[in-house]
Each structure stands twice: as structure tokens, then as C-alpha cells.
């Protein structure tokens, strides 16, 4: 490591909330004054990303394109991988390019990668995690409780239900919701507070169906901003048990970062990367079927170890 300091620490991502969360979590853990910028490439470049980096430089956000001095650039997702490749080719050693998730291209333009085990990528530049990076720790949870103090007096035990959306690996639809709430109804007598939250990926046609199911069980419901400030952090912070839909690596990773039992409901057998992720969590006793008995386990928080490893490999200092 040299004595030179990074002038800028920059997190890059597309519009996807999960990608932004991972990139900013790592960037801000490395340095508090880290910036974030969203990359928006023209249609063809977006479709081909992360390929054709030599054509991408002019489409980068100004903070990435014009900021002088050594830069630690942290990207998450294929669009960000294209941005990192363009920066690295244009500025060489002045940019330390750190990619989160498999970029699906050759690794020559990256200095370091942080990749979940289920992506199946290996090499001397690759650091592995079990799940997604996120900011959830004791300080984060304490802040969430401070932001929603009125939740402190609600009856215990508290079950938080976190709903994502369908993807190619798992169907989250009306039939899945019916199965979920049928099982929750059978457990209602043992639940003091039931709180249900949708995500940005929950389809609009499911949101009102979700509300109807939840209200039948006298649950607290948050679907969008019309229901007030998003209580998602508080739903993690106050929970005695978390039920999370099986589709989202990000939401499951944050759920198992809390020291409470975490459950899910499968609509169909899992395949590929998602199956490997679920299997690894189940093997560690961190994820269970909705109907299974479970007990609190030590939380899975991978960010601190990754921060230490990244710091050890940087070509400039952060201070």
C-alpha cells in the first residue's frame, strides 16, 4: 500500500435498489464521505453491458467522468461493471475498480471483486460472501427503533413479513399469497404483532390483494408511501421472527443479519443460484420453512470482514 490517498470513493449502480444498497453499504463502510451515482447508459449499451467499455466513457455520470485524482470506484450489477471497465481503461492505475456480483465478462479490468458463493466465480481477485452486502448491524437496528418509537409498545411476540416479487426462479403471485396467509392465520394466536411490508418489486396487482389478506389478520400493513414512511428498518429491528419471500437474496440476507428466526415459503422447487443460496443458509440453521420450529441464531453480518479484506488490498489509503 502506498501513502497516497483516494481523492474520491464512489459507489456506482443502476436504478435497482438492491444493487445500490450493496454498493453504497460497502463504500460508506470504507469511508463516510463516499458518494453514489446512478449509471444510465443508452439503450444499446445498457442491453450489451458490461461489453463495449471503450464506447461508454461519455455516458458516465459527471462525478465519475470528471473528478480528478485517485478514485476508488465500487460498482454493483452489469451496468456498473460497464462503468468500471470504462473508467479503468480511461484512467488506468488512478482508478481502483471494485465490482460486486459476477460481471459476466473477463476480469482483466477489475482490481477486486466481491461475489456471493452461489455465483460460482473464483480467482485471486475474488472475495466471497454467502449473501448480499448491506448496512444492517446493531447501530443500524438501534437507529431504526429510534426512528419508529411508537412501535415499542406494540404486543409481543412480533412477526414481520417481508414481500418481494416474482422472478425467473420463484413465483410470487395470488396463489402464493393465499398459501402464505393461510399459514399465518393458523399461527395467529401465537403472534402478538403482525406487520407486513411490500417492496418496490411487488407487482401493483398484488398490493391490494396483499392488503386485504393482511387486514383480515389485523396486521399492520405498508405497501407504498401512501401508508406513510417506509417502516422496513423497524420491521427488522422490532421483530421476534421474520418471514421473508424466497425470491430476494438482498432481503433474505438482511433478515438473517438480525438475531431472530427467519422463515420462508416456497411455491415451487428452487433452481440454480437461488437454490444454492437457500441451501447454504439452511445448512447453517439460518433459514427455515414457514411451518418449522426454530430458535434465534447468531446473525450473519459479512460486511466487516469484507471491509477488512478490501482495505488490505487497496493501492491507495482511504484516510
WOHU-V904744 format. One record per pair of residues at least 4 apart in sequence whose C-alpha atoms are under 6 Angstrom apart, sorted by the first residue. I is the first residue (numbers start at 0). J is the second residue. If there is no record, write none. Layout:
I,J ; I,J
//
This chain:
0,314 ; 0,315 ; 1,315 ; 3,315 ; 3,316 ; 4,315 ; 4,316 ; 4,317 ; 5,69 ; 5,70 ; 5,315 ; 5,317 ; 6,68 ; 6,69 ; 6,70 ; 7,70 ; 8,33 ; 8,70 ; 8,71 ; 9,33 ; 9,34 ; 9,35 ; 9,72 ; 10,22 ; 10,23 ; 10,26 ; 10,35 ; 10,73 ; 10,74 ; 11,35 ; 11,36 ; 11,37 ; 11,73 ; 11,74 ; 11,79 ; 12,18 ; 12,19 ; 12,37 ; 12,38 ; 12,74 ; 12,75 ; 12,79 ; 13,37 ; 13,38 ; 18,75 ; 19,23 ; 20,24 ; 21,132 ; 21,133 ; 22,74 ; 22,75 ; 23,27 ; 24,133 ; 24,134 ; 26,33 ; 27,31 ; 27,33 ; 40,44 ; 40,45 ; 40,58 ; 41,45 ; 44,48 ; 48,77 ; 48,78 ; 48,81 ; 49,77 ; 49,80 ; 49,81 ; 52,81 ; 52,84 ; 52,85 ; 53,85 ; 55,85 ; 56,85 ; 59,64 ; 61,65 ; 62,66 ; 69,93 ; 69,94 ; 70,94 ; 71,94 ; 71,95 ; 72,96 ; 73,97 ; 73,98 ; 74,79 ; 74,98 ; 74,99 ; 75,79 ; 75,98 ; 75,99 ; 77,102 ; 80,102 ; 83,96 ; 84,108 ; 86,90 ; 87,91 ; 87,94 ; 96,109 ; 96,110 ; 97,110 ; 97,111 ; 97,112 ; 98,112 ; 99,112 ; 99,113 ; 99,114 ; 100,114 ; 111,124 ; 112,125 ; 113,125 ; 113,126 ; 113,127 ; 114,127 ; 115,127 ; 115,128 ; 115,129 ; 115,130 ; 116,127 ; 116,128 ; 116,129 ; 117,272 ; 117,275 ; 117,276 ; 121,125 ; 130,252 ; 131,249 ; 131,252 ; 132,302 ; 135,139 ; 140,236 ; 143,232 ; 143,233 ; 144,148 ; 144,233 ; 154,191 ; 154,192 ; 155,191 ; 156,190 ; 156,191 ; 156,239 ; 157,191 ; 157,192 ; 157,238 ; 157,239 ; 158,193 ; 158,238 ; 158,239 ; 158,240 ; 158,241 ; 159,194 ; 159,195 ; 159,234 ; 159,238 ; 159,241 ; 160,195 ; 160,241 ; 160,242 ; 160,243 ; 161,196 ; 161,243 ; 162,197 ; 162,244 ; 163,198 ; 163,200 ; 163,201 ; 164,171 ; 164,200 ; 164,201 ; 165,169 ; 165,170 ; 165,171 ; 169,246 ; 171,175 ; 177,181 ; 180,184 ; 193,218 ; 194,218 ; 194,219 ; 194,220 ; 195,220 ; 196,220 ; 196,221 ; 196,222 ; 197,222 ; 205,209 ; 213,218 ; 214,218 ; 221,226 ; 233,237 ; 234,238 ; 239,259 ; 240,259 ; 240,260 ; 241,261 ; 242,261 ; 242,262 ; 242,263 ; 243,263 ; 244,263 ; 245,263 ; 248,252 ; 255,298 ; 255,299 ; 256,298 ; 256,299 ; 256,300 ; 257,298 ; 258,295 ; 258,296 ; 258,297 ; 258,298 ; 259,295 ; 260,293 ; 260,294 ; 260,295 ; 261,286 ; 262,286 ; 262,287 ; 262,288 ; 262,289 ; 263,288 ; 263,289 ; 264,289 ; 269,274 ; 270,274 ; 280,285 ; 280,286 ; 281,285 ; 281,286
//
